[in-house]
Every structure is written in C-alpha cells, then in structure tokens.
C-alpha cells in the first residue's frame, strides 16, 4: 500500500513505512484527471522528452483531486507573486524580529 501526500510544491508517493518512492513537482505536471465511476486518479507528468501517465485507484478520488487542484493553484499564485516582486520577497515579521 502506498500513500499520496500533497505538499506546497509537489506530490509525493510514499510507502507504508513513509519512504518517498516518487515525487512530482507541480511545474512538471501536465494534467491531473479523475474518473469518479472507476475511482481512478491519473497524473500526467513530463519527464525529459516524454509524458508519463501514472494511475492510482483510490476510494476518495474526488477529495484527492480537489486537494491537488487547490494546492497546485496556490503554488502557481505564489510563483506568480514571486516573479512580480522580483528576487527579493518581503514576507513581514518572522518570529520575534520585526522588519
């Protein structure tokens, strides 16, 4: 049994013991689709010059898809904001330090 973990910048495939098997960065993902009837989630990822299809059978396919879509959207917004501001991004106060 493997687990999919949604992160801020990628999707991780982990074993039952927690070791990372595969990592898909959002900028390398071509498409994410799902079939609610068959409960199959498809990740289309670009690797070098070819597109790889990864299929996963899951009971919570709709919930997983929405989680991926939300995380991808937030990552793209962060990337766009970083490009707009430039190399240096002012976040505000960090911990007890004030800027």
C-alpha positions as CSV (number, residue, x, y, z in Angstrom):
1,X,0.0,0.0,0.0
2,X,1.3,3.5,-0.9
3,X,0.1,6.9,0.1
4,X,-0.1,10.2,-1.9
5,X,1.0,13.3,0.1
6,X,0.1,16.8,-1.2
7,X,2.8,19.3,-0.5
8,X,3.1,23.0,-1.3
9,X,5.3,22.4,-4.3
10,X,4.9,18.8,-5.2
11,X,3.0,15.5,-4.8
12,X,4.8,12.7,-3.0
13,X,4.2,8.9,-3.3
14,X,5.2,7.3,0.0
15,X,5.4,3.6,1.1
16,X,3.5,2.4,4.1
17,X,6.7,3.0,6.1
18,X,7.0,6.6,5.0
19,X,9.8,6.3,2.5
20,X,9.5,8.5,-0.6
21,X,9.1,6.4,-3.8
22,X,8.2,9.1,-6.3
23,X,8.0,12.9,-6.4
24,X,6.1,15.0,-9.0
25,X,6.8,18.8,-9.0
26,X,3.8,20.9,-10.0
27,X,5.7,22.6,-12.8
28,X,6.4,19.1,-14.3
29,X,2.7,18.0,-14.1
30,X,0.9,18.2,-17.4
31,X,-2.6,17.2,-16.3
32,X,-4.5,15.7,-13.4
33,X,-7.7,13.9,-14.2
34,X,-10.0,11.5,-12.4
35,X,-12.9,9.1,-13.2
36,X,-15.4,9.1,-10.4
37,X,-17.1,5.9,-11.6
38,X,-14.0,3.8,-11.7
39,X,-12.3,5.8,-8.9
40,X,-9.0,6.2,-10.8
41,X,-6.8,9.2,-10.5
42,X,-4.4,10.0,-13.4
43,X,-1.3,12.1,-13.1
44,X,0.3,13.1,-16.4
45,X,3.9,14.2,-15.7
46,X,6.6,15.4,-18.1
47,X,9.9,13.6,-17.8
48,X,12.7,14.7,-20.2
49,X,11.1,14.4,-23.6
50,X,8.1,12.2,-22.9
51,X,4.9,12.3,-20.9
52,X,4.4,9.6,-18.3
53,X,0.9,8.5,-17.1
54,X,0.6,7.4,-13.5
55,X,-2.8,5.8,-12.5
56,X,-4.0,5.4,-8.9
57,X,-7.0,3.6,-7.7
58,X,-8.5,5.3,-4.6
59,X,-11.7,5.4,-2.7
60,X,-11.6,9.2,-2.2
61,X,-10.8,10.2,-5.8
62,X,-12.9,13.4,-5.8
63,X,-11.4,14.6,-2.5
64,X,-7.9,13.8,-3.7
65,X,-8.4,15.6,-7.0
66,X,-9.8,18.7,-5.3
67,X,-6.8,18.7,-2.8
68,X,-4.3,18.5,-5.7
69,X,-6.1,21.2,-7.7
70,X,-6.2,23.6,-4.7
71,X,-2.5,23.0,-3.9
72,X,-1.5,23.5,-7.5
73,X,-3.4,26.7,-7.7
74,X,-1.9,28.1,-4.6
75,X,1.6,27.1,-5.8
76,X,1.1,28.9,-9.1
77,X,-0.2,32.0,-7.3
78,X,2.9,32.1,-5.1
79,X,5.2,31.6,-8.1
80,X,3.4,34.5,-10.0
81,X,3.7,36.8,-6.9
82,X,7.4,35.9,-6.6
83,X,8.0,36.8,-10.2
84,X,6.1,40.0,-9.9
85,X,8.1,41.2,-6.9
86,X,11.4,40.0,-8.2
87,X,14.2,38.1,-6.5
88,X,13.5,39.5,-3.0
89,X,10.2,38.8,-1.4
90,X,9.3,40.7,1.8
91,X,7.2,38.5,4.0
92,X,6.8,40.7,7.1
93,X,7.7,39.9,10.6
94,X,9.3,36.5,11.3
95,X,9.3,35.2,14.9
96,X,10.3,37.9,17.4
97,X,12.1,40.0,14.8
98,X,10.3,43.0,13.3
99,X,11.1,44.5,9.9
